[in-house]
Amino acid sequence: MADPETIYLIDGSAYLYRAFHAIRSLSTSKGHPTNATFGFTRILLKLLKEKQPKYAAVFFDVKGPTFRHNMYDQYKANRPPMPEELAIQIPDIKAVIQALNIPIVEKTGYEADDLVGTYSRLAQEAGFKVVMVTGDKDFIQLISENCILWDPMKDTITDKAVVLAEKGIEPEQFIDVLGLAGDTADNIPGVKGVGPKTAIKLVLEFGSIQGIYDNLDRLKTKKKLYENLTNSKEIVTLSRDLATIDRQVDVSKDVADLKLTEFDTHKAFELFKALEFKTLATEFAQDTDKTQKEYKCITDISEMEKLASALETNGLFAVDTETTAITPMAADLVGISFSFMKDTGYYIPVAHTQTAGVAMPEKQDILRIFKPLLENPDIKKVGQNIKYDYIVLARYGIHLEGIVFDTMIASHLLNP
């Protein structure tokens, strides 16, 4: 019998905030914030690289009240609004998810927790193993033999054995712990004076909230606790209901719809380039369509003359020298490269010694054709560390003019 498939259910809403606070002061050269987007992207790529899932989805809250607000209008009322710097990154984050072809699941009136809970149930019923990707303790209640919790930021796994070892209770009993202790993060009230440790002790002793109230007289010796529990029965019931993740949400996608497909590599590359994630853009550029690029070695005199004419007409081009040493005063010129359009480049060999039978152009022809172009101050030149090329060419009698941009200097100014 084949091993069951594993599905990864990613709590997107929780990781929005965690990524935002984990990385600060990151933005594009134009000032657009990217810290949350970068952190979130790294979490996704870590998951995809390490786990190589066949099934996954990212779940988000939808702005607006949920069914819990109908139960208790003060639910999450203590939370400040989402920071503007985070809010404006959400479209970018969703664009990254879409470029990676990971399904996004959200539903008005419900939280991401409820959608994760619903799909964890549906997936287990369909025979899947489930990994909930989150650091939110509320998900402990969903842990089962076939459903665990993984926090990629801390790289920790929580399963039934861990819950039992750390808390001494079964995962499903954690709902009762939340009902008794409440949750300040969500403004769930709980019982006055009862924190998580006391709540766990009560659940361990009585089994459940119902068990506590069925045997409340046994707590009369603890006068204050007895009094608070007696006065808080309705609050405890409400708090438990608020803390309970809804696993029966009416959802439109089947578990089979959460099967992953190949990345949209080009879209991801363009997006990472726009967000100025240089390393990520480079990684995804390796897989871009090379059939749409033209890189050509030119040895024919007439082809070189055509290239020189095209460079002159364009009025702006990149130039780079290939040499034998990193020190320009000691370097011999081996070749010159030119580019004046995206995804195009032309190489002129000057002094190759191993030619594989290919006829090389004469140095005097190369100088005759390209020297006037390179010395023309009205034709703009761009280079990477172009001072090096200037010195090398000067030693061959070419005085480079019209330099307007150096990408190495620009890179240093953007990232000192």
N, C-alpha and C positions, 0 to 999 in steps of 0.2 A: 504493500500500500504506500502510495506517494505521501511525502510529508506535506502537511497543510501549508498553503500560502500564508504569508504574513502581510498585513496591511498596516500602514503607518498613518495615524490620525493626528495631524499637527494643529496645536492650539495657537493659531495665528494671532489672535487678539492679545494673548499673554506675552508672546514674543515681540510684538510691536513695542511694548513698553520696556521689556528687558533689554532689547537691542538698543533702544533709544537712550537708556540710562547707562548702559555699559560702555558706550562709545560717545564721547562728547567732542564738540568743536570740529566736526568734519563737514565740509561743504565743497561745492564746485568753485571754480575760479570766479563765477558770477555771483556767488553767495547763496546758492540754493542748498539747503541742508540735505545731507545724505547719510548722516550717522546711523539712523535707524534702518535705512535701506541697506547699507553695507553690512551691518550686524545681522539683519534678518537673512540677507542673501548668503552670508557665510554659514549660518545655521542650516539653511536648506541644502547647500552644497556639501556640507559635512555629512548630513544624513544620506544624500544621494550617493556620495562617494563611498562611505563606510558601509552602509546597509544595502545599497543597490536594490531598492525595493521595486517590486512589479506593480504594487498598488499603494496609493497614497492620496491624501487630500489635505488642503489647508482650510481651517474653519475660522470664520470671523464673526464677531458681534455686528449687529446692524444698529446704526444710530436710532435712538428713540426708545420709548418704554417697552418693557417686556411683560409677560404674564405675571411676573413676580411683583412688578410695580402695582398691578391691580390687587394683589394680595396685601401689599404693604407699601404705602406711598413713600416711605422713608428709605426704601431699599436703595443702597448705594448713594444716598443723598449727601453723604459726607465726602464724596469724591470730588475733587476739582475737575473742571473741564479738561479735555485733552489739550496738551500744549500745542500751540499753533505750529511750532517747528516740527512736531510729530505729525499733526493732521495733514500738512501739505506733502508729506512723504508717502502717505497711504497709496495714492495712485501709482507712484513709482514702485512700491513694494508689490502691488498687485500686477503691475506690468512685468516685473521680474518673474513672479510665479507663473504667469501666462506664457512667458518666453520659455520657461523650463517645462511647459506643458503639464503642470500639476493642477488638477481640478481644484476650484475654489467653491466652498459651500457656505452659504449664509441664508438666514431666513428671518424676515421681519417678525418681531415679537418674541424671539428666542435668542439665547446667548450661544456662543460657540460651544460652551460646556454641554448644553443640551443636544446639540448636533453631534458632537463627539460621542456622547452617551448613546444616542440613537444608533449611530453607525457602528459603535462597538458591539451593540446587541445584534444588529442585523448581520454584521460580519461573522460573529461567533456562530450565529444560527446557520450561516452559510458554510461553516467549516473552517473559517480563517483563524489564525493566531492574530492578536491585535496588540499593537504597540501604540500607546498614547504618548505623543511627543509634547511634553509640557513640564513645567516646574510647579504647577498649581496644586496645592495639597488637596483641594476639593475633589480632585479626580481619584483620590485613594478609594472612595466608595465604589468605584467601577471596577477595581482590580479583581480578577478572578483567575482560575487555573489557566485560562487561555487569553488573558488580557493583563498586560503589565504597563508600567509607566517608565518612560525614559526621558531624562533631562539632558539634552546634548550640551548645554552650557556648563553643567557641572559634571557631565558624563557619569551620571548615576542611574541605576535601574532599581525600581521599587516593584516587588512582586508580593504575593501573599506571605511568603516566608519573612520578607523584610518587615512588612507591616506587623506581623505577629511578634517578631523579635524586638522591634523598636517600640511598639505601642501596646502589645499584649492582647490585641483585639483582632477580630476578623475585619476585612475591608468594609463589608456592608454595615458594620456597627459604627463606622466613622460618621455616618449621617447623624446618629444619636449624639455623638460627641459634639458635633457642630450645633445640634439643636440645643444642647445644654450650655455649651461655652459661648455660643454665638460666634460671630466673625466680624471684627472691627473693620476689616478691609471692605466688606460688603454692607456694613451697617446692619448686620443681623444681630438682634439684641441678646438673645440667650438669657440665662439666669444670672441675676446680680450676684457677684461674689464667686461665681463658678468659672474657673479657667480651664484650659485643656487638660491639665494634670488631674484636677478634681473630677472633671467630666469622664475621663478615661477610667479612673478608679470606680466611679459610680456604675459605668457601663460594665466593667469587669465583674463587679459584685452582683448587679441585678440583671445583667444581660441586655437590657434595652431601656428606653424611656418609659415604655409601658410597664416594664418590670419594676422600675423605681416607684412609680405612682401606685402600683398594686401593693407595694410593701413600704409605703412612705412612713408608716408608724415606726419602722425599725430605725429611722433616722432622727427620732425625737430627742435622742441624747445630744445630737448636734444641733442645738437650738436654732442658730442663725441659718444654717443650711436648710434645716427642716422648714423654717419660716419662709425663706426665699423660694424654695421649691413649691411650697403650698400656694404662695401668692403668684406663681409664674407659670401655672400649668398651661394656660392659653398661649402665653408668650413662647413657651417651649415647643408647643405644637406648631405654632406659626414659624418659629425659627427652624424647626426641622423641615417643614415644608419648603421654606425658602432655600435651604441648603441642599435639598434633594435635587439631583440632576435628572431632568426629564428624559427618559429613554424611549419615549413613544411619540416623538415628533413626526408629523406627517411630512415626509421628505420626497422630493421629486426624482432624485438620482438613485439608481440601484447601486449596490456594492460593485457590481461588474463595471459600472460607469467610471469607477475610480482607478481603472487600470491606466498605468502611465504609458506615454508614447515618447518618441525621441524628442530631444530639445529642438526648439527652433533656434538653431545656432546663430544664424544671421541676425535674427531679432535680438537675441541676447547680446551678441557682439556690439550691435549698434546702440543698444540701451546702456551697456556698461561703458562704452566710449563716451556717450552723452553725459553719463553720471561721473565720468572721470575716474572710474575704477580701473586703473591702468593694468594691474596684474590680471584681473579677471578678463578684461578686454583682450589681453594678449593670449590668455588661455583659450578663449573662444575663437580668436582670430585664426588659430591653427587649423580650425575645421571649416573655415569659410571656403567658398567655391573658387578654387584656383583656376578653373577654366575661363573665368571672366577677367583674368589678369594677363598682361603682356609684358614679359621681360625678355629683352633681345640683345644678343651680342652682334655688333655691327663691325664688319671688316672691309666691306666694299666702299670704295671712294664715293661713288654716286649716292649710296645710302647715307653716308656721313654728311654729304652736302645737303641732302634732303632734311636730315635731322637738324642741322645747323640752321637751315631756313625756317623750320617749324619752331625752334627755340626762339629765334629772333622775332618771328611773327607773334608768338605768345607773349613775349616781353617779360616773362618771369619764369624761372626754372630753378630746380635744386641741382646742385653739383657736388660730387664727392670724388676724391682721389683714392686709388688703391696703390699702396706703396709697400716697401720692404722693411720699414722700421717705424716705431712709434714716435721717434724723435725726428721732426721735420727736416732738420739740417743734415741728418744722416740718412734720410730716406731716398731711395730711388723710385721714380714714378713707374708704376706697372700698368695702370689703366685709369680711365676717367669714366664716371657714371653720370648720366643726366636723367631728369624726370620733369615733365611739365604737366602731367595729368595723373589723376588718381589711378592706382593699380597699373601704372605703366613705368617702365624703366629701360634705359638703353646703356649698354656698356661698350666702351671703345678700348680694346687692348692696345697698349703702347709698347710694352717691352716684355712680352711673355717669352719664356725660353722653351717651354714644352707646348707645342702647338698642335700636336696630333695630326699633322699633315694639312692643317688649315692655313691658308696664306694670310699673313699678318700685314696690316697696312704699314707704310713707311712713316717714321716719326715726323719727317718734314711735311708730309701730307696732312697729318693730324694737326700739327701746329698751324699750318696754312689755313685750314678750314675753321678751326675753333678759336685760335688766338684773337681774331678781331671781335668775335662774339663775347669771349670772356673779358676782354679789356674795354668793352663798350659800357660806359657808366649809365647809359639810359636803359639798359636791359638789367632787370633786377635779379639778384642771385640769393639763394637760400642754402644754408648748409648746417651740418652738425659739427661743432668745433671748427668752423670754417677758417679760423685763423691758421690752423694746421695746413689746410689746402692752399691758402694764400701763400704761405712760405714755400711749400713744395713747388707750386707752379712758378713762383718768382725765380727759383733756382733753374727753371727750364725756359726762362725768358718771357714768361707770361705774367703780366701785372694785373691781377684780378681787380676789377672795378664793379661798382653797382651792388655791393653787398648790402642787403636790407634786413636780413633776419638770420639768427643763429639759434637753432632748436635746443642746443645744449645750454646756452645762456638762459633761454626762456624756461627750460625745465628747472634750472636752479632758482630762478626768481619765483616760480610757482611753488616749488618744494625745496626751500633753502636747506 
